[in-house]
C-alpha cells in the first residue's frame, strides 16, 4: 500500500477529527473511503470531457441511437 501526504483545509481537518473521535475509526479509513467513493465519478467525468474534445475536433464520430439499437 502506498503512502500519501495530503494537506487539508483547517475546517476539513476539524470535521475529520470530530468524525474520528465520534466513531473510533482512523483518519486514513475516512480518507480512503472518500477517495474510493468519488474516484469513479472523476474518471467518468474525465473520459466524457476527453470524448467531447475528440468529437468537437473531428477525431471521433457519434453514432445515432437508432443505429445503436439496431446493433
VOMIZA-607605 format. One line per 4 residues: number of its first residue (from 1); their letters; for each residue x negated, y, z of C-alpha. Coordinates in Angstrom, 3 decimals. Layout:
NUM) A) X,Y,Z | ... .
//
This chain:
1) XXXX) 0.000,0.000,0.000 | -1.334,3.448,-0.909 | -1.722,6.330,1.499 | -0.458,9.791,0.505 .
5) XXXX) -0.936,13.195,2.091 | 2.179,15.377,1.989 | 2.759,18.977,3.056 | 6.331,19.651,4.148 .
9) XXXX) 8.026,22.963,4.887 | 8.416,23.583,8.614 | 12.208,23.203,8.523 | 11.955,19.808,6.819 .
13) XXXX) 9.327,18.695,9.330 | 11.604,19.708,12.199 | 14.540,17.810,10.707 | 12.363,14.754,10.147 .
17) XXXX) 11.002,14.921,13.708 | 14.548,15.151,15.052 | 15.684,12.163,12.984 | 12.682,10.121,14.166 .
21) XXXX) 13.442,10.992,17.795 | 17.101,10.006,17.402 | 16.517,6.701,15.651 | 13.107,5.481,16.754 .
25) XXXX) 12.038,4.852,13.172 | 8.802,6.259,11.766 | 8.317,9.330,9.599 | 6.831,7.043,6.977 .
29) XXXX) 10.013,4.962,6.915 | 12.161,8.000,6.154 | 9.773,9.466,3.591 | 9.622,6.148,1.703 .
33) XXXX) 13.424,5.877,1.880 | 13.854,9.399,0.476 | 11.425,8.786,-2.382 | 12.932,5.424,-3.296 .
37) XXXX) 16.432,6.910,-3.217 | 15.593,9.637,-5.739 | 12.815,8.351,-7.983 | 15.277,6.557,-10.311 .
41) XXXX) 17.146,9.820,-10.852 | 13.919,11.698,-11.542 | 12.782,9.056,-14.038 | 16.164,9.173,-15.795 .
45) XXXX) 16.060,12.971,-15.947 | 12.530,12.988,-17.383 | 13.460,10.382,-20.008 | 16.595,12.324,-21.009 .
49) XXXX) 14.616,15.562,-21.309 | 11.982,13.860,-23.460 | 14.668,12.334,-25.715 | 16.313,15.748,-26.155 .
53) XXXX) 12.968,17.291,-27.106 | 12.373,14.484,-29.648 | 15.871,14.883,-31.132 | 15.503,18.654,-31.477 .
57) XXXX) 12.063,18.232,-33.065 | 13.403,15.687,-35.554 | 11.192,12.864,-34.249 | 14.188,10.674,-33.451 .
61) XXXX) 17.816,10.474,-34.521 | 21.048,9.877,-32.699 | 23.435,7.046,-33.545 | 27.168,7.771,-33.801 .
65) XXXX) 29.303,5.984,-31.198 | 31.270,4.217,-33.919 | 28.090,2.595,-35.196 | 27.033,1.571,-31.698 .
69) XXX) 30.444,-0.010,-31.110 | 30.179,-1.967,-34.384 | 26.824,-3.414,-33.317 .
//
